[in-house]
Amino acid sequence: MSLEEFDAFTSLKALRDLKKQIEAKAQVDQKSKAALQYIQKAQPLSQYDLRIQFQHWLAKLGDLSTKQIAYTNIFQLVQQNQSQPNLQLLITCLQTPINGKGSESIIKTINIIVGIYGDTISVTDIYKFIEIMLKYFNDSNNNVQMAISECWSNIYIKNISKKPVQQRVLLMYSTLSQLIGSGGSRQTQETATIVLSQLFETLTTAQDLSFIKDVVKDYLGIYLKQQIDHSGFYTIMFYILKTLQIQSFTSQQIQVIDKTLQGINNQKLNYRTRVGALNLMKLIATQYQNSNFKIALGNLHEQVIIVLEDSTRDRVIAVQNAARTALKEWMRLKLQVDCELIPNPVSLDQSPGFLKKQSGSGGGQVYVNQKISNQQQFKQDIKQALIEDQFENTVDYSNIVHEPNLNVWQKAMRLQQDGLLEDAVELLLHEGDDLYLIRFLMSYKNYSQLFDHLSNSLALRLIDTLILILESDFLNILCLDFIQQFIDCGLGDWFKDTDFTDYLEYNTEQNLPSTPLCKKVRDQLK
């Protein structure tokens, strides 16, 4: 975007005109709410009228200007016309959506229906809803994936949670596990992983132990064989271990740790996926610390620490932070557990290369493949590091570009990438960082692309903030101060014969608060 385009778009007149347009739109939306009164006072509709109105509001879900009022009307229609025949009618309408409207809207409509009908929906009809949702598993839109996750968990809470465990597992888990383990499309696997991770969070909150125990063996097989590039792949195992504890895995403990280390080491994976794996390693170490269970990790323990130390030097800050917290727990565990000599270890054949068995009297013993003296010195180094907490400061930041309040900017970018523009704008407005806000807005060549996705109230707040920024002449003063610093360093020649001279002339003519500083800089460049 050139200076001319930026100036034209961010002029006070343009912003004030846009503000008037949004205020007018808000008045129209307020009037449209009056349409709800008819539905709220109306008697139950005939099936014909219900179909017509339901399909009418389904079609309105595709328009941003009518989406919210459409959801409200759909809720009122469903709530005031509850019956089993009407439920069948709604399912039929959703199976053949009008004009192929957006999948997110269809999923959210299902969620509304499930919330209203609750446990009165039969298992057969629940399966019909699941079949509808499965059509959209290949959609990469993050909003669609989140809508499916929320609806899937809501079905469990509102309808499935009190049914026999076999039905709960069949409806809620088996379909997803087949999609993850079948080797189908990558997008379908990813969506199924996201949905299943949300479901396991719900199961953990509800303490549904019978459900988790029934599926843990199946998911463990998937976890050890598959590798899905999504943090949910490790989040599922996180909630399983949080509920059942790592000690319950007996012979598979080393396999689980080994598999998780592979994910951490795999630089091709998304950084969020690796953070998920690191969080899982932290949980495992914490559970070992809080139990009396005798573990036989051998020099796998050192292997874990080596991998975690390498991750603290990752280029991504989120990975570094997760690695440091996991590393601290594993170093603490090292002080608690005597790995030098462990009789009767568990499933040594499950971890080739990590443990070495030596024959001898007494039936055989397992020794760490390292000298005892080195092991003892290693423990002393750990103890000293924990006491001084020095290892938290050993991260190599040489390849990292530091920015003020970087976590806020990263979070805003992540929200933007996930399609949560309102949340991103809310965050930047709340933080009050004008530079980050302007930097965010400059990523849109046409601001209408952004305002179309914001509520009226948030759009007005954003415009008011921009007006205050422009009236304060903040950007000009900041830019001029920057040029002044270059001049003070003897680098003023860099700005001669450039667009900056035109910029200085323009700002001087505008008689802005920065004009005295502008004249000073201009004179120094002559």
N, C-alpha and C positions, 0 to 999 in steps of 0.2 A: 504494500500500500504506500503510495507516494505521499509527500507532505501535503500536496494539494488535496488529495482524496481524504486524508485524515482530517485536515482542517475543515473541509466542506462537511464532512459527516459529523464531526464533533463540535460544530459551531453551536453556540447557545440557542440560536433560532431553530436549528434542526432538532435539537433535543427537546426544546419546549413544544414544538409542533408535534413531535412524537408523543410527548407526555399528554397532550390534549387528545390525541387519537386513542390512547390507551384508556384515559378517563372516560371517553365516550363509549368505548367498548365495554367498560365495567358497568356503565349504566344500562346498556342493552342486556348484559348478562343478568343484572338485577331484575329487570323486567321479565326476563324469560323464566325466572323462578316462580313467577305467578302461575305458570302453567302447571306447577305441581299441585295446586289447590284442587284442580278437577280430579286428579287421580286419588288424592288423599281423602276426598269426600265421596268418591264414586263407590258404587256397589260392585261386588264381584262381577267380572266380565264374562260374557259367553266365550267359549273356546275360539270362535271365529274372531271376535273383537280382540281377545288376548293375543292371538297369533299376529293380527295386523299391527297392533301397537308394539308388541315385542320385537317384531322384525323391523318396524320403523325406527325404534330406538337403537337397535343393533346397527343399523346403517349409519346412524349419527355418531357412533363411536369412532369412526374413521376421521372425523373432522375435529381438529383441536379446539375450535371455538364452541363446539356443542358436546364435547366428550363428557365433561363433568356433569352437565345437566342430564345427559343420556344415562349415565350410571345411576344417578339419583332416581330417574323415572323407572329404570329397570328394577331397581331395588323395591320401589313402591308397587310396581306391577306384580312381582313375584310374591311379595309379602301379603298383599291383599287378595291374592287368587290362589291360595295354597290348596291343593288337592292332588291326589295321585294321577288322575287323568290329565290335569294341567301340567304336572311334572313331566309326563310322557310327551306332551306337546312341546314343552321347552327344550327337551333333549332333542327332539326331531328338528326343531329350528336351528339348534346349535350344530347338528350334524351336517346341515346344509346351509352354511352362513350366507347372508345376503351379500351379493356382489363380492364374495371372497374377502370380506373385511379382515383387518389385522388379527393375527393370532393372539397377541397380547390381550386384546379386547375380549376375545372369545374365552380365554382362560380366566380372566377376571370375572366374567359373567358367570362362569361355572362356579367360581369361588363364592359369589354372591348367593347362588342357588343352594350350594352345600351349606353355607352358613345359616340360611333361613330354614331349610328342611331338616337339617341335622340328622339324627339317627333314624328318622322315618324313611330315609332313602334305602331301598333294598340293595342287597349285594349285587344283584343283576344290573341295577341302574348305576351303581357306583362303577361297575366295570365298563358301562357305556361311556361314562364321563372320562374314565382312564383312556379308553380307545380314542376319544376325541383329542385328548391332550397329546397322545403318542404321535399324532399326525404332525405336531409342531416341534418335535424333538430335534429335527434337523435344522431348526432356525438358530442362527448364530447371534441373534439380537439378545444382548444381556438382559433387557427388560422382559423379554419373553421367557428366558430361562428363570429369572427371579419370580415371575408370575406363576410358572409351572411349579417351582419349588414351594412357594407359599400355598398354592392350592392343594398340592399333594399332601403336605403336612396338615393342612386344615381338614382334609378328608379323614386323615387318621384321628385327629382330635375330636371332630364333630360326629363322626360316624363309625369308625373302625375300632377305636381303642377298647371297646367293651365286648367285641366279638371274639370267638375262640382264636387262639394263637395261630392255628393252621390257616384260618381265613385271613388274618392280619398279614401273615407272612406272604401268602399267595398273592394278595391284592397289592400290597404296599412294597414288597421287597423283590419277589421273584421276577417280575417283569423288568425291573431296573437292572438286576444282576445279570439277566440274560443279555440285555443291551450292552452292558459294560464288558462282559466276558465273551461275547459272540464274535468280536473282531469286525463288527459292522463299520459304518461310516464313523470317522473321527468325531464329527460334530455331534452325532447321536450319542456316542460314548461320553463325550464331555458333558452334554446336558444331563444324561442319566446320572453321572457322577455328582453334578451339582445338586440335583434333586435328592439323591440318596444321602448326601452329606447333611442337607437340611433336615431330612427325615431322622437321621441318627441323632442330630442335636435335639430334636423334639422327643425322641425315644429316651434319651439320657435325662432330659428335664422331667419327663413323666415317670422315670424309673421303671420302664417296661423291661424288666430283666428277662422274662420268659421269651419275649420277641428277640432280644439281642442274643441270648444264648442259643436260640434256635437257628440263627443265621450266621453266627460267627465262623463256623467251620467253612461254610461256603465262601464267605467274603475273604477269609484268610487265603483260600486257594486262589482267588482272583488277585489278591494283593501280591502274592509271591510270584505270579506268572505274568501279570499285565504291567504296563507302565503307561499311565495316562497323564498327559501334561496339563494337570489342573490341581490346584491345592486341595480340592475336595477329595481327591484320591487318598491323601494322607489324613485329611480331616475325619473321614469315616473311621479309619483305624484309631485316630486320636480318641474319638468318643467311645469306641469299643473298649479300648484300654482304660479309659477314664471310668468306665462302668465295671469292667470285669478284672482289671489289673493285669499287668504283663505276666505276673507269676502264674496265672491260670493257663498260659499257653504252653507250659512245660517244655516239650521238645522243640517247639517252633520259635522259642525266644530268640535264639541266635540268628535264625533265618529272617525274622522280622527286622532285627537290628541291621543285618547285612543288607537286606533289600532297601531299607531306609537310607543307609549310607550311599548306596548306588544312586539313589535319587538326588542326594545332596551333591554328589560328585559330578552329576551329569549337567554340564554347562549348556547343553542344548535345551534344557527345560526352562520354562518361564520362571522368572525369579520368585513369583508368588508360590509356585509349586514347590520350589526348594525351601522357601520359608515355612511352608506347611510341613515339610519333612523335618526341618530343624526343630519346629515346635513339638513334633512327635518325639524326637530324641530327648528333648528336655523333659517331657512327661515321663518317659521311660526311666531316666536317671532319677527323677524325683520319687517315683514309685519304688525303685530299688532302695533308695535311701530310707524310706519310711517303712520298710518291711524287714523281717528277720530271715527272709528267704536267702539261702546260700546260692549264689550264682557262680557259674563256671564259664566266664567269658574269656579267660586266658588273656593272651596278648591282643585279643579283639578290643579290649579296653583301651590299650595304647593306640590301636588303629582308629578307634572312634575319636580320640582326642586329637590325633594328627589331622583327620578329616575336618574336624570342627575348627582347629586352628587355621587350616588353609582357608576355610570359609570366612573367617574374620578379616581376611584380606581381599574379599570379593569387591568388585567395582560398585555393586549395588548396596546402598546403605542399609536397606531393609534386611538383606541377607546378612550383612555384618552384625547388625543388632541381634537378630535371631540366633546367629552362631555364637555370639558372646554369652548370651544367657544360657544356651544349651551347654556351652563349654564349661561355664562355672559349675553347673550341676554335676557334670561328669567328673570334673576334677575333685569336687567334694566327695563324690561317691568313691573315687579312687582311694581316699583316705580311710573310708569305712570298710572296704571289702578287701580281704586278703586273697589276692589272685595268684600268689606264688605257688601254693600247694593245695589242691582241692581234690580229695578223694571222691570217688563215685560221681563223676560229672554227668550232666544230662546230655544225651544225644550228641556225642562227639562227632559222629559221622555226618552230622548236619552242617558242620562248618569246616570243611577241608582247608588246610593251610593255616588255620588260626591256632589250632591246638596240636600238640605233639604228644603222642602216647609212647611211653617207654616201659618195656617189660621189666619185671623185677619181683622179688619176694613180696608177698602181701597182695598179690593179685593185680598189680599195675597201678600207677599213679600218673596224674597229668601235671606237667610242668609248663610254665610259660616259656616260650622259646626265646628266652633272654636271660642273661646272667643275673643272679640274685643281687649282686652288688649294684648293678645298674638300676635294677628295680627299686632298691631302697633309696638310691640317690634321686631317682625320678619322683618317689613319694615325697622326699624332703623338698624338692623343687616345687611340687604342687602345694605343699603345706605353706611354704614361704610365700608363694604367689597369692594364696587365699588370704593369708594374714595381711599382706600389704595391698591386696586387691590390684596388683600391678598388671595382671594380664588383660584387664579391660582397656588399658592404655597402650597396648602393643599393636593396635591396628594400623596398617599402612594407609594413610590418607593421601599419599602423593599423587594418586590418579583421580582424586575426587575434586570436583569443582564445588567450592563452598558458596552457598548463598544464604542470606539472612532468612531465618524461619523457613528453612528448606522443606521441612515436613509438611507445612501448610500448602506450599506450592505443589508438592508431589501428590498430596491428597486431593487437591483441586483438579489436577490433571487426571488422576485416576477416576474421579467422579465424572469428569467430562468424557473420558474414554468409555465409561460404562453407561453413558447416556443420561446420567443423573445431573443435568445442567442446573436445575434449581438448587440442588444441594451444593454444587460447586460455587454458584453465585452467593448463596447464603453464607457459605464458609468465608469467602473473600470479603464480603461486606462486614461480617462479624469481626474478622481479624483487623479490619481498618487499614490494611496495607494498600495504599493507592497505586504503588508501582505494580504489584502483583495483579490488582484489578485491571489496570490498563493493559498490562501484558496479556491477560486472559482475553480481554475484549478485542485486542488487535489480532487475535487468531481467527477472527471472523471478518472477512472482507466486507460482507454485507451484514450489518448488525441485526437486520430483520430476521435472519436465520436463528439468532439467539432469542430475541424477544418473542418470537412465535411459540417458543417452548417454555416461557415463563408465565406464571400467574400474573394477573393484573397488578396486585399489590406489590409483588416482588419487582416487576418491571418498573413500577413507579419509584420504588426505593432506589433502584439502580440508576435511573435517570436523575433523580434528585442528587444522588452522590456525585454523578458525573458533572452536573451543573455546578455544584459546590467546588469541585476540583478545578473546573475551567475558570470560574469566577475568582478563585484564589490565585490564578496565574502560577500555580505550583510547578507545572511542567516547564514553562519558560525559565523560571528561576533556577530549576534543577539543571536544565541544559546549559544555561549561561554560566552557572557556577562550575560545571564540568569543563567548559571551554576555558574559563578563567584559570583553572588548575593547570591545563595544558600550557597556557601562555606563561604562567609562573615557572613551569618546568623548562621553558625555552623551546616549546614545540608548537608555537603559534603559527609557523609557516605551513603546518599541515592543513590549516583551515582556509588558507588563502586560495582564491580562484576555485572555490567550491560553492555548492548550494547554500552553505552556511552564511555567506555574505548576503545573499538574498533573504535568508531567514532573519538576519539581524536588521536589515533595512525594513522588512515587513513589520517586525515587532516594534521598532522605533515609531513607525507611522501610526500604529494602533493605540498609542498613548496608554499602554498597560502599566500595572504596578511595577513591572520589571524593566520599564523603559530606562531609568538611570543606569542600572547595571548593564543593560543592552548597549547604551551609548558608550559606556566605559570599555566594554569588550570590543566594540566596533572600532573605537579610536586606537586601541592597542594593536589591532590587526592591520591597521593602515601603515 
